[in-house]
């Protein structure tokens, strides 16, 4: 009778030991997965920062070019005849359209980058 009880206890202990070992292995695997995800998030955050810096640089360059174009158009408008004045007016309209599109694209892109950054922050916690 005691022998049967001891075998049952031994069997239960072995089962528990196996389960604990399996849980430890699973915990180690999850730790490795979390470390991998952290590395990927860090790399993505770095790339996102680089993209933001590049976008800022390009937007600044485009703004400067549009400003230079405006200066040249203003100079041309002051020295132009009637036919050239019409062309200058069309160029100004196109310049305004391009500047507006550039601003819309920059705003949209910054909004998208902000959403990605927020998503990264949420996944880190």
C-alpha positions as CSV (number, residue, x, y, z in Angstrom):
1,X,0.0,0.0,0.0
2,X,2.8,2.5,0.9
3,X,4.8,1.4,-2.1
4,X,1.9,2.2,-4.4
5,X,1.5,5.7,-2.9
6,X,5.3,6.3,-3.2
7,X,5.1,5.4,-6.9
8,X,2.3,7.8,-7.4
9,X,4.1,10.6,-5.7
10,X,7.3,9.9,-7.7
11,X,5.2,9.9,-10.9
12,X,3.6,13.2,-10.0
13,X,7.0,14.8,-9.1
14,X,8.5,13.7,-12.5
15,X,5.5,15.1,-14.3
16,X,5.9,18.4,-12.4
17,X,9.6,18.5,-13.1
18,X,8.9,18.0,-16.8
19,X,6.4,20.7,-16.8
20,X,8.7,23.1,-15.0
21,X,11.5,22.3,-17.5
22,X,9.1,22.9,-20.4
23,X,8.0,26.2,-18.8
24,X,11.6,27.3,-18.3
25,X,12.5,26.5,-21.9
26,X,9.4,28.4,-23.1
27,X,10.4,31.4,-20.9
28,X,13.9,31.4,-22.4
29,X,12.5,31.2,-25.9
30,X,10.1,34.1,-25.1
31,X,13.0,36.1,-23.7
32,X,15.0,35.5,-26.9
33,X,12.0,36.6,-29.0
34,X,11.6,39.7,-26.9
35,X,15.2,40.6,-27.4
36,X,14.9,40.0,-31.1
37,X,11.8,42.3,-31.3
38,X,13.6,45.0,-29.3
39,X,16.5,44.9,-31.7
40,X,14.1,45.1,-34.7
41,X,12.2,48.0,-33.1
42,X,15.5,49.8,-32.4
43,X,16.6,49.4,-36.0
44,X,13.2,50.6,-37.2
45,X,13.3,53.6,-34.9
46,X,16.7,54.4,-36.2
47,X,15.5,54.2,-39.8
48,X,12.5,56.2,-39.0
49,X,14.7,58.9,-37.5
50,X,16.9,58.9,-40.6
51,X,13.8,59.1,-42.9
52,X,12.5,62.1,-40.9
53,X,15.8,63.9,-41.1
54,X,16.0,63.3,-44.9
55,X,12.4,64.5,-45.4
56,X,13.1,67.6,-43.4
57,X,16.2,68.2,-45.5
58,X,14.3,67.7,-48.7
59,X,11.4,69.9,-47.6
60,X,13.9,72.7,-46.7
61,X,15.6,72.4,-50.0
62,X,12.3,72.5,-51.9
63,X,11.2,75.5,-49.9
64,X,14.4,77.3,-50.7
65,X,14.1,76.5,-54.4
66,X,10.5,77.7,-54.5
67,X,11.6,80.9,-52.7
68,X,14.4,81.4,-55.3
69,X,12.0,80.8,-58.1
70,X,9.6,83.4,-56.6
71,X,12.5,85.9,-56.5
72,X,13.3,85.2,-60.2
73,X,9.7,85.4,-61.2
74,X,9.3,88.8,-59.4
75,X,12.4,90.1,-61.2
76,X,11.1,88.7,-64.6
77,X,7.7,90.3,-64.0
78,X,9.2,93.7,-63.5
79,X,11.1,93.6,-66.8
80,X,8.6,91.6,-68.9
81,X,6.4,92.6,-71.8
82,X,2.7,91.7,-72.0
83,X,3.2,88.2,-73.4
84,X,5.9,87.4,-70.9
85,X,3.7,88.8,-68.1
86,X,1.1,86.2,-68.9
87,X,3.7,83.5,-68.8
88,X,5.0,84.8,-65.5
89,X,1.4,84.7,-64.1
90,X,1.1,81.1,-65.2
91,X,4.4,80.3,-63.7
92,X,3.3,81.9,-60.4
93,X,0.1,79.9,-60.4
94,X,2.1,76.7,-61.0
95,X,4.5,77.7,-58.3
96,X,1.7,78.2,-55.8
97,X,0.2,74.8,-56.7
98,X,3.6,73.0,-56.4
99,X,4.2,74.7,-53.0
100,X,0.8,73.7,-51.8
101,X,1.2,70.1,-52.9
102,X,4.7,70.0,-51.3
103,X,3.2,71.2,-48.0
104,X,0.3,68.7,-48.2
105,X,2.8,65.9,-48.8
106,X,5.0,67.0,-46.0
107,X,2.1,67.2,-43.6
108,X,0.8,63.8,-44.6
109,X,4.2,62.2,-44.4
110,X,4.9,63.7,-41.0
111,X,1.5,62.5,-39.8
112,X,2.4,59.0,-41.0
113,X,5.8,59.1,-39.3
114,X,4.1,60.3,-36.1
115,X,1.7,57.3,-36.3
116,X,4.6,54.9,-36.8
117,X,6.5,56.5,-33.9
118,X,3.4,56.1,-31.7
119,X,3.1,52.5,-32.7
120,X,6.7,51.9,-31.8
121,X,6.2,53.5,-28.4
122,X,3.1,51.3,-27.7
123,X,4.9,48.1,-28.7
124,X,7.9,49.0,-26.4
125,X,5.7,49.1,-23.3
